[in-house]
Amino acid sequence: MHDILICGGGVAGLSLALSLRRAFGEQLRIGLVDPVFGERESNVRTSALTAGSRNLLEAIGIWPSIAPRAQPILGMKITDSRRNDAVRPMFLAFEEPLDDGSPFAWMIQNADLVAVLEQAVADAGIDIFRSAVSRIKDQGRAIELILRDGQSRAARLVVGADGVQSRIRRACGIETVGRDYDRTAIVATLAHEEDHAGVAVQHFMPAGPFAMLPLTGRRSSIVWTEPNDEARSYLAMSDEDFVAEVDRRFGPSLGRFQLEARPAAFPLRVHIARRFTAHRVALIGDAAHLVHPLAGQGLNLGLRDVAALTGLLADPIRLGLDVGGASVLAAYERARYFDTVAMMAGTDGLHRLFANDSGPLRALRDLGLGVVNRLPRLKRTLVREAAGLAGDVPALLRGRLP
Ligand SMILES: Cc1cc2nc3c(=O)[nH]c(=O)nc-3n(C[C@H](O)[C@H](O)[C@H](O)COP(=O)(O)OP(=O)(O)OC[C@H]3O[C@@H](n4cnc5c(N)ncnc54)[C@H](O)[C@@H]3O)c2cc1C
């Protein structure tokens, strides 16, 4: 019998396994189930890691392995324009680091982060089951996971970290509320001639944001949102035509672009599980919530779940109490639901605000951005908020084990 079984080894599941091992040592029997552990196909996904997420990776001992592949974001420029506008006037610019002088975020390639986490999880002696969960059985004092390879495993607490289509969430009968945006994010990695100087650029266009996000070296990742049909036609283009479309949106400041790999498509949706817990089950990461990528917060929200759950398990584990008990789960739900709803409302609101091309609304939002730009104290508050360091911050997000 395990104390905790984690279903899903994406960034959220792997980080939770490692956080629990680092915080509570080998007294806690932890297992992780994922059919593609150690055998993942490489992909173009990238993420902006907030300072809070970086602190967590530091506390669990893997930041030194990530740092050489993480590009600090030293500035951010936001414009509001249409595709064919000759000039993209800047309405909001952030250059302030955090109070201690460190950057407020870093760009990483998800595949690099997952590879480092998988290695650390394997080295930490966590039990790994390379299979998929197909069913679960409630045994009262434990939950049994029935795996596709015929094995079954039981634990006092099961964590569903199995992504958007979460099998654990469905098996618990937890519904989601949300909607499709009818938009697709086109993601690609580009090499370019000029240095990006660590500056991230986001052009808000009527179809959605077009972001150029700095990676290490003279490389950037684009996250470019279009209605589904148009996205399909951009994805079908030759490399040259695709790069020409990027040029039209971004302009010449980084010199000539070259595609590093074919672009990939991610249909955009927002959803939240009606509950984050069930009997002896907690949901984390995309299994619990999916947000629009325009604020770069999805993976960071998952790491906030990890920090909250690890912190809330400290007392029960040290006192020898039931780790899957109702009080731990109720505290987790309370800690994470409101924060998640607030983030979803924020990113959904931004999407609605910028996806509207009406003249008066455009003028109003540009005025709003311009006002924020001229208020350094408000900007500093926004930077702390975006860095994941505002409000009641669990120990791991401050760089400490609970
Ligand atoms: C275009 C785009 C850009 C983004 N940019 C950012 C950004 O800048 N910053 C940010 O913070 N976030 C960003 N995100 C969001 C971020 O990528 C996700 O929130 C994050 O990767 C989710 O991690 P996860 O571990 O919860 O889920 P996943 O990465 O989906 O992992 C789920 C894991 O569960 C496993 N699994 C599935 N089913 C089973 C099963 N039945 N049994 C066992 N295992 C199973 C899978 O194999 C997988 O390994 C972006 C998303 C998109 C689409």
The ligand as a MOL file (V3000), in Angstrom:
LIG
                    3D

  0  0  0     0  0            999 V3000
M  V30 BEGIN CTAB
M  V30 COUNTS 53 58 0 0 0
M  V30 BEGIN ATOM
M  V30 1 C -0.0170 27.1710 -26.3530 0
M  V30 2 C 0.1800 27.0480 -24.8820 0
M  V30 3 C 1.0980 27.8730 -24.2420 0
M  V30 4 C 1.2670 27.8000 -22.8470 0
M  V30 5 N 2.1380 28.6430 -22.2300 0
M  V30 6 C 2.2560 28.6120 -20.8780 0
M  V30 7 C 3.1200 29.5110 -20.1810 0
M  V30 8 O 3.8020 30.3610 -20.7650 0
M  V30 9 N 3.2030 29.4200 -18.8200 0
M  V30 10 C 2.4550 28.5150 -18.1220 0
M  V30 11 O 2.5430 28.5080 -16.8770 0
M  V30 12 N 1.6450 27.6220 -18.7580 0
M  V30 13 C 1.5230 27.6550 -20.1020 0
M  V30 14 N 0.6900 26.7810 -20.7290 0
M  V30 15 C -0.0390 25.7730 -19.9260 0
M  V30 16 C 0.8470 24.5820 -19.5380 0
M  V30 17 O 1.5260 24.0670 -20.6600 0
M  V30 18 C -0.0100 23.4830 -18.8940 0
M  V30 19 O -0.8370 24.0790 -17.9110 0
M  V30 20 C 0.8510 22.4190 -18.2190 0
M  V30 21 O 1.7540 21.8380 -19.1290 0
M  V30 22 C -0.0250 21.3160 -17.6190 0
M  V30 23 O 0.7720 20.4090 -16.9000 0
M  V30 24 P 0.1020 19.1550 -16.1830 0
M  V30 25 O 1.2430 18.4250 -15.5290 0
M  V30 26 O -1.0340 19.5780 -15.3410 0
M  V30 27 O -0.5500 18.2990 -17.3570 0
M  V30 28 P 0.1190 17.5500 -18.6040 0
M  V30 29 O 1.3800 18.1880 -19.0200 0
M  V30 30 O -0.9650 17.4000 -19.6190 0
M  V30 31 O 0.5170 16.1100 -18.0320 0
M  V30 32 C -0.4380 15.0850 -17.8270 0
M  V30 33 C 0.2960 13.7580 -17.7340 0
M  V30 34 O -0.6680 12.7360 -17.3860 0
M  V30 35 C -0.3940 11.5740 -18.1200 0
M  V30 36 N -1.6550 10.8120 -18.2080 0
M  V30 37 C -2.7540 11.1190 -18.9600 0
M  V30 38 N -3.7130 10.1880 -18.7670 0
M  V30 39 C -3.2070 9.2890 -17.8710 0
M  V30 40 C -3.7280 8.1060 -17.2780 0
M  V30 41 N -4.9720 7.6420 -17.5540 0
M  V30 42 N -2.9490 7.4140 -16.4060 0
M  V30 43 C -1.7000 7.8720 -16.1040 0
M  V30 44 N -1.1570 8.9870 -16.6470 0
M  V30 45 C -1.9070 9.6800 -17.5130 0
M  V30 46 C 0.1280 12.0730 -19.4610 0
M  V30 47 O 0.9360 11.0870 -20.0930 0
M  V30 48 C 0.9360 13.3140 -19.0350 0
M  V30 49 O 2.2960 12.9960 -18.8000 0
M  V30 50 C 0.5130 26.8480 -22.1030 0
M  V30 51 C -0.3940 25.9950 -22.7580 0
M  V30 52 C -0.5740 26.1100 -24.1220 0
M  V30 53 C -1.5730 25.2200 -24.8160 0
M  V30 END ATOM
M  V30 BEGIN BOND
M  V30 1 1 1 2
M  V30 2 1 2 3
M  V30 3 2 2 52
M  V30 4 2 3 4
M  V30 5 1 4 5
M  V30 6 1 4 50
M  V30 7 2 5 6
M  V30 8 1 6 7
M  V30 9 1 6 13
M  V30 10 2 7 8
M  V30 11 1 7 9
M  V30 12 1 9 10
M  V30 13 2 10 11
M  V30 14 1 10 12
M  V30 15 2 12 13
M  V30 16 1 13 14
M  V30 17 1 14 15
M  V30 18 1 14 50
M  V30 19 1 15 16
M  V30 20 1 16 17
M  V30 21 1 16 18
M  V30 22 1 18 19
M  V30 23 1 18 20
M  V30 24 1 20 21
M  V30 25 1 20 22
M  V30 26 1 22 23
M  V30 27 1 23 24
M  V30 28 2 24 25
M  V30 29 1 24 26
M  V30 30 1 24 27
M  V30 31 1 27 28
M  V30 32 2 28 29
M  V30 33 1 28 30
M  V30 34 1 28 31
M  V30 35 1 31 32
M  V30 36 1 32 33
M  V30 37 1 33 34
M  V30 38 1 33 48
M  V30 39 1 34 35
M  V30 40 1 35 36
M  V30 41 1 35 46
M  V30 42 1 36 37
M  V30 43 1 36 45
M  V30 44 2 37 38
M  V30 45 1 38 39
M  V30 46 1 39 40
M  V30 47 2 39 45
M  V30 48 1 40 41
M  V30 49 2 40 42
M  V30 50 1 42 43
M  V30 51 2 43 44
M  V30 52 1 44 45
M  V30 53 1 46 47
M  V30 54 1 46 48
M  V30 55 1 48 49
M  V30 56 2 50 51
M  V30 57 1 51 52
M  V30 58 1 52 53
M  V30 END BOND
M  V30 END CTAB
M  END
